[in-house]
């Protein structure tokens, strides 16, 4: 919560509002399912500088769950002096409890929670190593925030071993930090450890985001039933289109139209391949449609002039213009590694297409 969403451009405010709406849907699921308790495993907030009015709103939503809600700090909202967790809103919501210490606590339904609290932005130690649950007939649930080994993540802190559930002797490990839903199967073939992912998608390329997990463990030692429940609303779509022949631009436009109502969709349309000079106007119209039809729309292109149109370079005057065309054609190849600093294949390809269009119109 409090994500700035700069990557969503002018749609950032709508993206932030969607996260509040999704949080309310999570609370509604909690009430409808009459769960014993709910847990949030870190990074509830974007950072410790989020607006305190937002903190109060989040606490209000969590209090509406009508059951105990347990939170652990994550690396973004670590338990440090002056953090969001010191906000007075938490003291006014007795059912919303921030777990601040590495010590087990009893929760409703015969459960014991083992909170692994993030107390710094970065930490290279496994936060779960202290947990050793006893065989006392209670359902033991470990709450952790970190990166399970083998998961590629841009913030690879708080490493967690894949055999965490077995080693800690717990019935379930609830994980935060990774934005996608992901379950881990132990040596016994049972999934006792899972990331729920974010309650609302945060960026392009996430798999199965916008969910909460309803987890049922009837008694100690039972196999957890892990049920994903959709809570997100916005769609963050990446569509790839390769242009090879005449008419492919129009076909790409039809594929974009087929995505339906754009009021809840953010789109990255990635184009590669070759463009005919007579399809320049169609490409401009496609880019305008992507920009105007969706909450957020962007066309990313690595298009190059069509091989069948290479004759256009023969009409270029010998000298700097022709030399530029040859250089740009070389730099536009993604596999070419001799481009000057600051020049990408994408930029070179777009520059080549501009030159291509000017040559075709006699400019």
Secondary structure, DSSP 8 states (H G I E B T S, - for coil): -----GGGGGGHHHHHHHHHHHHHHHHHHHHHHT-SEEEEES-SSS-TTS-HHHHHHHHHHHHTTSSEEEEE--STT-S-TT-GGG-TTGGG-TTEEEE-SSS-EEETTTEEEEE----SS---S-TTTT-----SSSEEEEEEESEETT---SS--SEE-TTHHHHHT-SEEEEES-SS-EEEE-TTS-EEEEE---SS--STT-SS-SEEEEEE--STT---EEEEEE----EEEEEEEEE-STTHHHHHHHHHHTT--GGGEEEEEEEEEEE-GGGHHHHHHHHHHHHHHSSEEEEEE--EE-GGGGGGGGGS-TTHHHHHHHHHHHHTSTT-----TT--HHHHHHHHHHHHHHHHTT-
